[in-house]
Amino acid sequence: MEEVVTTEKEIKRRITTLIEEIERKQKVCNGRAKQIDEKQRKLDSDILNEIIDQKTAVREDEEIQQLLTVQSNEQVQINWLKDEKDKEIQNLRKVQDALIRKF
């Protein structure tokens, strides 16, 4: 009869040991899962920041292109005004020369 009691105690001890080992391994797994979650959140954050940076860069490029277009249009207007000014100066010189010859 004592052998059966010892066997029962051994089985209970083994079950307790297995439960403790399972709990320990579960804690390790939970710790690893937490690390994985933290790394995933960091990665998600990094990806989101990269997307924001890329969108910002695209927006800045678009703004630069718009400014270059405006600058180009303004340069065309400046050149046209310079041509008009040069024509006006030539006309005034012709008038001046004609007046000088007249007097």
DOTI-92528 format. One record per residue: residue number from 0; residue in three letters; chain; x negated, y, z of N, C-alpha, C in turn. Coordinates in steps of 0.05 Angstrom, whole numbers, plus 5000, padded with zeros to 4 digits. Atoms other than C-alpha are relative to their C-alpha. Layout:
# residues N
+-----+------+-----+------+------+------+-------+-------+-------+------+------+------+
! seq ! type ! mol ! n_px ! n_py ! n_pz ! ca_px ! ca_py ! ca_pz ! c_px ! c_py ! c_pz !
+-----+------+-----+------+------+------+-------+-------+-------+------+------+------+
! NUM !  ala !   A !    X !    Y !    Z !     X !     Y !     Z !    X !    Y !    Z !
...
+-----+------+-----+------+------+------+-------+-------+-------+------+------+------+
***
This chain:
# residues 103
+-----+------+-----+------+------+------+-------+-------+-------+------+------+------+
! seq ! type ! mol ! n_px ! n_py ! n_pz ! ca_px ! ca_py ! ca_pz ! c_px ! c_py ! c_pz !
+-----+------+-----+------+------+------+-------+-------+-------+------+------+------+
!   0 !  met !   A ! 4984 ! 4976 ! 5000 !  5000 !  5000 !  5000 ! 4983 ! 5025 ! 5000 !
!   1 !  glu !   A ! 5018 ! 4977 ! 4998 !  4943 !  5047 !  5015 ! 4989 ! 5008 ! 4972 !
!   2 !  glu !   A ! 5010 ! 4996 ! 5027 !  4918 !  5039 !  4944 ! 5019 ! 5017 ! 4984 !
!   3 !  val !   A ! 4980 ! 4985 ! 5014 !  4983 !  5066 !  4916 ! 5000 ! 5029 ! 5010 !
!   4 !  val !   A ! 5001 ! 4973 ! 4988 !  4980 !  5127 !  4963 ! 4975 ! 5014 ! 4989 !
!   5 !  thr !   A ! 5025 ! 4988 ! 5010 !  4908 !  5140 !  4941 ! 5004 ! 5006 ! 4970 !
!   6 !  thr !   A ! 4995 ! 4995 ! 5028 !  4930 !  5133 !  4869 ! 5019 ! 5024 ! 4996 !
!   7 !  glu !   A ! 4982 ! 4976 ! 5002 !  4987 !  5182 !  4880 ! 4985 ! 5025 ! 5006 !
!   8 !  lys !   A ! 5016 ! 4976 ! 4993 !  4940 !  5230 !  4914 ! 4981 ! 5007 ! 4977 !
!   9 !  glu !   A ! 5018 ! 4996 ! 5022 !  4891 !  5222 !  4857 ! 5015 ! 5012 ! 4976 !
!  10 !  ile !   A ! 4984 ! 4990 ! 5022 !  4946 !  5234 !  4806 ! 5008 ! 5029 ! 5006 !
!  11 !  lys !   A ! 4993 ! 4973 ! 4992 !  4970 !  5296 !  4844 ! 4976 ! 5019 ! 4998 !
!  12 !  arg !   A ! 5024 ! 4984 ! 5002 !  4899 !  5322 !  4849 ! 4992 ! 5005 ! 4971 !
!  13 !  arg !   A ! 5006 ! 4997 ! 5029 !  4887 !  5309 !  4775 ! 5020 ! 5020 ! 4987 !
!  14 !  ile !   A ! 4979 ! 4982 ! 5011 !  4953 !  5344 !  4758 ! 4994 ! 5029 ! 5009 !
!  15 !  thr !   A ! 5007 ! 4974 ! 4990 !  4933 !  5403 !  4802 ! 4976 ! 5011 ! 4985 !
!  16 !  thr !   A ! 5024 ! 4991 ! 5014 !  4865 !  5406 !  4769 ! 5007 ! 5007 ! 4971 !
!  17 !  leu !   A ! 4992 ! 4994 ! 5027 !  4896 !  5404 !  4700 ! 5016 ! 5026 ! 4999 !
!  18 !  ile !   A ! 4984 ! 4975 ! 5000 !  4946 !  5459 !  4718 ! 4981 ! 5024 ! 5004 !
!  19 !  glu !   A ! 5019 ! 4978 ! 4995 !  4889 !  5502 !  4745 ! 4983 ! 5005 ! 4975 !
!  20 !  glu !   A ! 5016 ! 4997 ! 5025 !  4848 !  5489 !  4681 ! 5017 ! 5014 ! 4979 !
!  21 !  ile !   A ! 4981 ! 4988 ! 5020 !  4909 !  5507 !  4638 ! 5003 ! 5030 ! 5007 !
!  22 !  glu !   A ! 4996 ! 4972 ! 4992 !  4920 !  5571 !  4678 ! 4975 ! 5016 ! 4994 !
!  23 !  arg !   A ! 5025 ! 4986 ! 5006 !  4846 !  5590 !  4672 ! 4997 ! 5005 ! 4970 !
!  24 !  lys !   A ! 5002 ! 4997 ! 5029 !  4846 !  5577 !  4597 ! 5021 ! 5020 ! 4990 !
!  25 !  gln !   A ! 4980 ! 4981 ! 5008 !  4911 !  5616 !  4592 ! 4991 ! 5029 ! 5005 !
!  26 !  lys !   A ! 5011 ! 4974 ! 4994 !  4878 !  5675 !  4626 ! 4980 ! 5009 ! 4980 !
!  27 !  val !   A ! 5020 ! 4994 ! 5020 !  4820 !  5671 !  4578 ! 5013 ! 5007 ! 4974 !
!  28 !  cys !   A ! 4986 ! 4995 ! 5025 !  4867 !  5667 !  4519 ! 5015 ! 5027 ! 5001 !
!  29 !  asn !   A ! 4987 ! 4974 ! 4997 !  4907 !  5726 !  4546 ! 4980 ! 5023 ! 4998 !
!  30 !  gly !   A ! 5021 ! 4979 ! 5002 !  4843 !  5766 !  4554 ! 4991 ! 5004 ! 4971 !
!  31 !  arg !   A ! 5008 ! 4998 ! 5028 !  4822 !  5750 !  4483 ! 5022 ! 5013 ! 4983 !
!  32 !  ala !   A ! 4977 ! 4988 ! 5014 !  4892 !  5767 !  4458 ! 5001 ! 5030 ! 5005 !
!  33 !  lys !   A ! 5000 ! 4971 ! 4993 !  4887 !  5834 !  4494 ! 4978 ! 5014 ! 4984 !
!  34 !  gln !   A ! 5022 ! 4989 ! 5015 !  4819 !  5847 !  4462 ! 5007 ! 5003 ! 4970 !
!  35 !  ile !   A ! 4992 ! 5000 ! 5029 !  4846 !  5829 !  4393 ! 5021 ! 5022 ! 4996 !
!  36 !  asp !   A ! 4980 ! 4978 ! 5003 !  4906 !  5876 !  4404 ! 4987 ! 5027 ! 5001 !
!  37 !  glu !   A ! 5014 ! 4975 ! 4998 !  4860 !  5932 !  4425 ! 4984 ! 5006 ! 4975 !
!  38 !  lys !   A ! 5015 ! 4996 ! 5025 !  4815 !  5921 !  4365 ! 5019 ! 5006 ! 4976 !
!  39 !  gln !   A ! 4981 ! 4996 ! 5022 !  4876 !  5918 !  4319 ! 5011 ! 5029 ! 5002 !
!  40 !  arg !   A ! 4990 ! 4972 ! 4997 !  4903 !  5984 !  4348 ! 4978 ! 5020 ! 4991 !
!  41 !  lys !   A ! 5022 ! 4982 ! 5009 !  4834 !  6016 !  4338 ! 4997 ! 5000 ! 4970 !
!  42 !  leu !   A ! 5002 ! 5002 ! 5029 !  4831 !  5990 !  4267 ! 5023 ! 5014 ! 4987 !
!  43 !  asp !   A ! 4976 ! 4986 ! 5011 !  4902 !  6015 !  4253 ! 4996 ! 5030 ! 5002 !
!  44 !  ser !   A ! 5005 ! 4971 ! 4996 !  4882 !  6083 !  4282 ! 4979 ! 5009 ! 4980 !
!  45 !  asp !   A ! 5021 ! 4993 ! 5019 !  4819 !  6084 !  4239 ! 5011 ! 5001 ! 4972 !
!  46 !  ile !   A ! 4988 ! 5000 ! 5027 !  4858 !  6066 !  4177 ! 5018 ! 5024 ! 4997 !
!  47 !  leu !   A ! 4983 ! 4977 ! 5002 !  4910 !  6119 !  4192 ! 4984 ! 5026 ! 4997 !
!  48 !  asn !   A ! 5017 ! 4976 ! 5002 !  4856 !  6171 !  4203 ! 4987 ! 5002 ! 4972 !
!  49 !  glu !   A ! 5012 ! 5000 ! 5027 !  4823 !  6150 !  4137 ! 5020 ! 5009 ! 4979 !
!  50 !  ile !   A ! 4979 ! 4992 ! 5019 !  4889 !  6157 !  4100 ! 5005 ! 5030 ! 5003 !
!  51 !  ile !   A ! 4995 ! 4971 ! 4996 !  4900 !  6226 !  4131 ! 4977 ! 5016 ! 4988 !
!  52 !  asp !   A ! 5024 ! 4986 ! 5011 !  4828 !  6246 !  4112 ! 5002 ! 5000 ! 4970 !
!  53 !  gln !   A ! 4998 ! 5001 ! 5029 !  4840 !  6222 !  4041 ! 5022 ! 5019 ! 4989 !
!  54 !  lys !   A ! 4978 ! 4982 ! 5009 !  4906 !  6259 !  4035 ! 4991 ! 5029 ! 5003 !
!  55 !  thr !   A ! 5010 ! 4973 ! 4996 !  4873 !  6321 !  4063 ! 4980 ! 5007 ! 4978 !
!  56 !  ala !   A ! 5020 ! 4996 ! 5021 !  4816 !  6314 !  4013 ! 5014 ! 5005 ! 4973 !
!  57 !  val !   A ! 4985 ! 4997 ! 5025 !  4866 !  6306 !  3956 ! 5014 ! 5027 ! 4999 !
!  58 !  arg !   A ! 4987 ! 4974 ! 4999 !  4905 !  6367 !  3979 ! 4980 ! 5023 ! 4997 !
!  59 !  glu !   A ! 5021 ! 4979 ! 5003 !  4841 !  6408 !  3985 ! 4991 ! 5001 ! 4971 !
!  60 !  asp !   A ! 5007 ! 5000 ! 5028 !  4821 !  6386 !  3915 ! 5021 ! 5013 ! 4983 !
!  61 !  glu !   A ! 4978 ! 4987 ! 5016 !  4889 !  6407 !  3888 ! 4999 ! 5030 ! 5005 !
!  62 !  glu !   A ! 5002 ! 4971 ! 4994 !  4881 !  6475 !  3923 ! 4977 ! 5012 ! 4985 !
!  63 !  ile !   A ! 5023 ! 4990 ! 5014 !  4812 !  6483 !  3894 ! 5006 ! 5003 ! 4970 !
!  64 !  gln !   A ! 4993 ! 4998 ! 5029 !  4838 !  6467 !  3824 ! 5019 ! 5023 ! 4994 !
!  65 !  gln !   A ! 4982 ! 4977 ! 5003 !  4894 !  6518 !  3833 ! 4984 ! 5026 ! 5001 !
!  66 !  leu !   A ! 5016 ! 4976 ! 4998 !  4844 !  6570 !  3855 ! 4982 ! 5004 ! 4976 !
!  67 !  leu !   A ! 5016 ! 4998 ! 5024 !  4799 !  6554 !  3796 ! 5016 ! 5009 ! 4976 !
!  68 !  thr !   A ! 4982 ! 4991 ! 5022 !  4858 !  6562 !  3749 ! 5006 ! 5029 ! 5003 !
!  69 !  val !   A ! 4995 ! 4971 ! 4995 !  4876 !  6629 !  3781 ! 4976 ! 5016 ! 4993 !
!  70 !  gln !   A ! 5024 ! 4985 ! 5005 !  4804 !  6651 !  3777 ! 4995 ! 5001 ! 4969 !
!  71 !  ser !   A ! 5004 ! 5000 ! 5029 !  4800 !  6630 !  3703 ! 5020 ! 5020 ! 4987 !
!  72 !  asn !   A ! 4980 ! 4982 ! 5011 !  4865 !  6668 !  3688 ! 4992 ! 5029 ! 5005 !
!  73 !  glu !   A ! 5008 ! 4973 ! 4994 !  4839 !  6729 !  3724 ! 4976 ! 5008 ! 4984 !
!  74 !  gln !   A ! 5023 ! 4994 ! 5016 !  4773 !  6725 !  3686 ! 5008 ! 5007 ! 4971 !
!  75 !  val !   A ! 4989 ! 4994 ! 5026 !  4812 !  6724 !  3621 ! 5011 ! 5028 ! 4999 !
!  76 !  gln !   A ! 4988 ! 4973 ! 4998 !  4850 !  6786 !  3643 ! 4978 ! 5021 ! 5002 !
!  77 !  ile !   A ! 5022 ! 4981 ! 4997 !  4785 !  6820 !  3664 ! 4986 ! 5004 ! 4973 !
!  78 !  asn !   A ! 5013 ! 4998 ! 5026 !  4753 !  6805 !  3597 ! 5017 ! 5016 ! 4980 !
!  79 !  trp !   A ! 4982 ! 4985 ! 5018 !  4814 !  6831 !  3560 ! 4999 ! 5030 ! 5007 !
!  80 !  leu !   A ! 5001 ! 4972 ! 4992 !  4813 !  6895 !  3602 ! 4973 ! 5013 ! 4992 !
!  81 !  lys !   A ! 5026 ! 4989 ! 5008 !  4738 !  6904 !  3588 ! 5000 ! 5006 ! 4970 !
!  82 !  asp !   A ! 4998 ! 4996 ! 5029 !  4752 !  6896 !  3513 ! 5017 ! 5025 ! 4994 !
!  83 !  glu !   A ! 4983 ! 4976 ! 5003 !  4808 !  6948 !  3518 ! 4985 ! 5025 ! 5008 !
!  84 !  lys !   A ! 5016 ! 4977 ! 4991 !  4762 !  6994 !  3557 ! 4979 ! 5008 ! 4979 !
!  85 !  asp !   A ! 5020 ! 4995 ! 5020 !  4707 !  6986 !  3505 ! 5012 ! 5013 ! 4975 !
!  86 !  lys !   A ! 4986 ! 4988 ! 5024 !  4757 !  7001 !  3448 ! 5007 ! 5029 ! 5006 !
!  87 !  glu !   A ! 4992 ! 4972 ! 4993 !  4782 !  7063 !  3485 ! 4975 ! 5018 ! 5000 !
!  88 !  ile !   A ! 5025 ! 4984 ! 5000 !  4710 !  7087 !  3496 ! 4992 ! 5006 ! 4972 !
!  89 !  gln !   A ! 5008 ! 4996 ! 5028 !  4695 !  7077 !  3422 ! 5019 ! 5021 ! 4987 !
!  90 !  asn !   A ! 4981 ! 4980 ! 5011 !  4758 !  7116 !  3403 ! 4994 ! 5028 ! 5011 !
!  91 !  leu !   A ! 5006 ! 4974 ! 4988 !  4740 !  7172 !  3452 ! 4974 ! 5011 ! 4988 !
!  92 !  arg !   A ! 5025 ! 4991 ! 5013 !  4669 !  7175 !  3422 ! 5006 ! 5010 ! 4972 !
!  93 !  lys !   A ! 4993 ! 4991 ! 5027 !  4699 !  7180 !  3352 ! 5013 ! 5027 ! 5001 !
!  94 !  val !   A ! 4987 ! 4974 ! 4997 !  4744 !  7236 !  3375 ! 4980 ! 5021 ! 5008 !
!  95 !  gln !   A ! 5021 ! 4981 ! 4991 !  4685 !  7270 !  3410 ! 4982 ! 5007 ! 4977 !
!  96 !  asp !   A ! 5017 ! 4994 ! 5023 !  4641 !  7263 !  3348 ! 5015 ! 5017 ! 4980 !
!  97 !  ala !   A ! 4985 ! 4984 ! 5019 !  4697 !  7291 !  3304 ! 5003 ! 5028 ! 5010 !
!  98 !  leu !   A ! 4998 ! 4973 ! 4988 !  4706 !  7350 !  3352 ! 4974 ! 5014 ! 4998 !
!  99 !  ile !   A ! 5027 ! 4987 ! 5002 !  4631 !  7363 !  3353 ! 4995 ! 5009 ! 4971 !
! 100 !  arg !   A ! 5004 ! 4993 ! 5028 !  4629 !  7362 !  3277 ! 5018 ! 5024 ! 4992 !
! 101 !  lys !   A ! 4981 ! 4979 ! 5007 !  4689 !  7408 !  3273 ! 4990 ! 5027 ! 5010 !
! 102 !  phe !   A ! 5008 ! 4974 ! 4988 !  4658 !  7461 !  3318 ! 4971 ! 5003 ! 4994 !
+-----+------+-----+------+------+------+-------+-------+-------+------+------+------+
***
